[in-house]
Amino acid sequence: MSAILTLNAGSSSIKYSVYLTGADEPQEIAVGQIDGIGPNAVLLLKHDGKKTETELGEADHTTGLKAVLAALEPILGDQKVTGVGHRIVHGGPDYADPTVLNEQVLRDLEGFNKLAPLHQPHSIAAIRAAMVAFPDAVQVGCFDTGFHRGHDFVNDVYALPLKMYQEGIRRYGFHGLSYDYITGYLEKTHPELKDARVVIAHLGNGASMTAVKGCRAVASTLGFSAVDGLPMGTRCGQLDPGIMLYLLDKGMDAKALTNLLYKESGMKGLSEISHDMRTIAESDDPRAKQALDYYIERVAREFGSLAAANRGIDAVVFTGGVGEHSPVVRRGVAERLGFLGFSLDDEANERNAETISNGAVKIMVIPTDEEGVIARAVLSKLS
């Protein structure tokens, strides 16, 4: 029996899991994450029914990964890691399916660093570190953009010269591993929704929504880069491009604009308090209320947009850290969308039940499992 390690380097966290490979499906034996990468990072680990929490202090993605590997050493013991799976945010036009990683692939993927600067460089750093730590293991990349590659032209293109689309400037969509898991879960446990028109809201520090029909992607709120669509923890979301032209004219360069749009905007910039939705929702500061109202409004508007793209809406799934754990966000969205058939069972919503609706549109809360999707992809490459 051997082990599979999965690494999911996000903008402010590193999620990880360890799986054993003796069965048809990978069997998870340990899971955790480094939360709050920055000045007050914490390493969380769940193994053998026990949870541990270790304060790391100042930690970036590189030092955080070293802490993860150190924490897993006693768990792995004599188990040989034969495969390591990596979530990679941007696969560009050439990478969609799970891919065995080598130096050429990594060089290709580094070409997309500017399109996902909060994720792509950290993912590639994690891959290189894992290659050193486990030199005999198969390293497999799983791409968040892959799920969306079936969009129709009208949901894949920008109104720029057509040659730019042909050169790769198009709507790629993201959070595809999460959407892959949710659609698979619906197929297995809710067969009545197999062919339904569903909108999935992956709401976390990074956030997007996607419309699916027959469990296949139709349209997404995220596009060419990971800064479009919804407001996020530190990313602005949808923005009039004229604002960027205006700021360039006032003297901002590309580096300053990147920092503004990716690191100083979103909930952090709008509230002037925090990027964390938990902190914002609990705050009495009027700036926090304004930011929360804006967030809910934007989510509600995107539901309307995706319902149009899907020619209707039969069911909704909330997932991701905010989607799974914020009754106030779900309630605010449902109140704005009563005209579409959204209605909540308040008690079920407050306890984050799987089904929280009592109206025409089925509204669900389903925890995502990107790591499980990655582990199964790795196992397929080991067979």
N, C-alpha and C positions, 0 to 999 in steps of 0.2 A: 504494500500500500504506500502511495506517495501523497504529496500535498501540492495544492495550488494556492498561490498567494494572489490576491487582487489588490490593486492600488488605484485610488480614485482621488487625484489631486485637484481640488476645487480652488476657488478664488480665496477662500479664507479657512480651508480645512483640508485634511487628508483623511479619507476614509479607507479602511483596510479590512480584509477578511482572510481567514485561512480555511481551506476546504480539504477534506480527504477524498481520494479518487476511487475508492474500492467499489462503489455502487454505480448503478446506471446514472444517477444524478450526483453531482458533487455534494458532499455532506459538510455543512459549515460547522466548525468547532471553535472558532474564535472570531470576534468582530469588534471593531472599535474605530476611533477616529481621534485625530488631533483637532481640537476645536479652538477657535480664536487665534489663529496664527497671527503673530505680532508680539506685542509686549507682554501678554498674559496668556500664553498658550497652555492648554491642558490636554494631557493624553488620557483617553478613556479606553478601557479594555473590558470586554465581557468574555469570560471563558469558564467552562465547567460550572455554570450556574452562579458565578461570582463576578461582581463588578468592581473594578479598581479605577481610581482617578489619581493621576500624578501631575502635579504642577511643574511645568517646564520653564516658566518664566519667558524670557525673550526667545522666540523661535521663528525662523523662516521655514520655507518648504524643505530646504536641504537638511537643516538640523532636525527638523521634525521627522523626516523620513528615517534618519539615523536612529532617532528615539523609538520609532515604530519597530525597526528591525531588531533593536536591542530588546524590546519588550517581548518580541515573538520568539527569541532564541530558546527559552526554556519550554515554550509550548510546542515548538517544532521537534525538539529533542533529536531523535534519530530519524525522524521522517525527512525524506529527501524532497526538496521542492523541485518538481519536474516542470512546472509551468508557472509563469507570472503573467497575469492579465492586467492591462492598463486601460483606463478610460482616457480617450484622447478627444478633445472637444472638436477640433477641426480637421477633417480629412480632405478638404478641398475637392476638386472635381475628379480626382483619380482614386481615392480611397473611400470605400463604403463598407465592404464586408470585413469581418475580422481578419487581420493580416499578421503573419509572422514578421517580427521586426528585425531589421538589420540596419547597418550603417547607412545604406542608400535610402531606405525608407525614412530614417530619422532626418536625414538632410532634406528630403522632400518636405517633411512635416514642419521643419523649422522655417520653411518658406511661408507658413501661415501664422507665425508668431504675432505679427502685427494685427491679425484679424481676431485674435483671442489672447491678448497680452496678459490677462489675469490667470489664464489656464495653460495655454500651450507650452510656454517655456518651462513651467513647473512639471508638467506631464513628461516632457522630454528629459528633464533633469532626473525625474524619478525612474524613468526607463534606463537611463545610463547607470544610475546608482544600482538598480536591480541587476543589470547585466554584470556589474562587478561583484555584487554580493552572491549571485547565483549564476555563475558562468556557464553551467551545463543545462540550465533550464531553458525551455522554449518561451520566448517573450512574445506576447500577442497583444496587438493594439485593437481596441474596439472603439468605433467612431460615433460620436454623438450626431454627426451630420448624416450618417448612413440611412437612418430610418426615413428621412425626408426626400430621398432621391427619386421617389415616384411621383412627385408633384406634377400636375399639368403645367404646361407652359405659362398660362396666365397667372398661376400662383408661384412661379419660379423666376420671373423676369422683372427687371426694373425698366422704366421708360427712358432708357438711355440708348445710344446707338446700338443696333443689334450686334455689331461686331464685338462689343464689350461683353455681352452675354456669352457669345461664342468663345471669348477669351477667359471666361470663368467668373465674371462679375454677375452673380445671381443670388437668389435666396436659398441658402443652404439649410437653415433651421438647425436647432440644437436640442439638447436634452433627449436625444434619440434613444439612449439606453433606457431611460426612465419610461418613455412612451412604449418601447418594445416590451418592457415588463408589464405595464398596465394593460396593453392590448392582449398580451398572452394570458394574463390573469382573467380578463373578461371572457375570453374564449373558453377557458376551462371552467369557470365558476358561474358565469352568467350567460349561458348560451343564447338566451333571448335577445342579448345585445350584440350578437355576432355580426349582424348586418346593419346595426343601428348607426344613426348619425350621432357621434359622440364628440364632445369637446373635453379635452384633458388639460387641466391647469396645473403645471408643475411650478409651484410657488415656493421659492426659497431665497437664499441670499442672491442667487441667480434665478431668473424667472422667465418662463415662456408658456405659451399655450399652443395647442395644436388641434385641428379638426381631423377626425378620422371617420371613415365610412367603410364598413366591412373590415375594420381593424387595420386599414391602410391609410397612410398619410394623405391628406387633402391639401392642407394649408397650415402655415405656422406664423406666429407673431415675430419670431426672430428671423433674420435674413442673412446678409452677407457676412456680418460680424456678430459677435456676442454682446452688442451694445444697443441693439434695436428693440422695438416692441415695448414691453412693460417696463416701468421703473423698477430698479432692483436695489440691493443693499447700497452699492456705491456707484452703479451705472445708471445713466440718465434714461435709457429707453428711447422711445420715439422722439425725434427732434427735427425741427425744420432745418434743412441743410443750409438755408440762408443765414442761420445763426453762426454756423461755423465759418462761412465766408466773411461775415461781419467781424468775428473775433480774429480771424487771420488778418483782415485789413487793419485792425487795431494793434497788431504787432505780436499776437500769439503765434508761436511756431507749432509744428506738428507734435513735438514732445510735450509741450504745455497743454495742447488740446487733448492729447491722449490721456494725460494725467487727470484733466478736468472731467472728461466724459466717462472714464473707467473707474476713477478712484475717489473723486470728490463730489460726485453728483448723487442721483438716486435718493434713497431715504436719508442717507448721511447728509447730503448737501441741503436737501429740502427742509429737514427738521432741525438741522444744526445741533443735533443731540447725539444720534447714533445711527449706524447702519442696520442695527438689529431690530427686527420687527417686534420682538418681545419687549424690548425696552421702550420702543415708541408706543406700543399699545397700552403699556402700564403707566405712561407718563401723564401728568396733569398739565404739562406745558402746552399752551395753545399752538405752538409750532408743531408739536408732535401730532396733535389732532388734525391740523391742516394737512400734514404729510400723509397721515393714515387715510384721510378722506380722499386725497388725490390718488393714492394707490388703489383703493377700492373702486373709485370711479374709472380708472384706466382698465382694471381687470374687467369690470362690467362692460365697458365699451368694446373690449376685444371679444368678449363672449358674443356680442351682437354681430361683430364683423365675421367671426368664424361660423356663426350660425348661417350667415348669408353665403359664405363660401361652401358650406355643406348643404345648402338648400333646405335648412331646417335643423332642429336639434331635439333629439330624443333622450339623451342622457348626458350627465356631466360627472367628471371625476376630478376631485381635488387631491393633489399629492404634493410631495416635497415638504420641507420643514414647516413653512407657513401654511401651506394647503392642508396638511395633516393635523396641525395643532392650533390653529387660530379660528375659533368659533366666530370671533368678531369680524374677521375678514369675510368668511363665508356668509355670515348673516347680512353684512352690508351689501355684498354682491347680489344675494337673493332678493333683498328688498328693492333694489334698483331694477331687477329683471322679472318682476311679477308678471309683466305684460307678455313675457315669453313662456309663461307656465312654471316659473320658479317659485316654489313654496317650501319652507323648512318646517320640520318637526323640531321645535326649539330644544326639547329635552335631548333628543338624539344628537343634535348639533353640538350641544354643550359637552357631551361626553365623547365626541369624536367617533360616533358609531359609523359602521360601514355605509348604511343607508340613512340619510338624514332628511329625506324629502317626504312631502305628503301632497304633492301636486302632480301636474301632467308630466313634467320633466323629472326623470329619476336622477337624484343628486347623491353622489357617493363620495366617501373618503377612503382612499386605499393607499396604504404605505407602499412606497416604491422599493425596488430592490435592484439597483443598478449592478451591484456586486455579483448577485446571482446570475444575471445575464452575462457578465464578463466571465465568470467561472465556467459556465456551460460552453462558452465560445472557446475557452482555453482547452477544456476537456475534448472538444471536437478536433482540435489540432493535435492532441496527443494520441488519438485513436489510430 
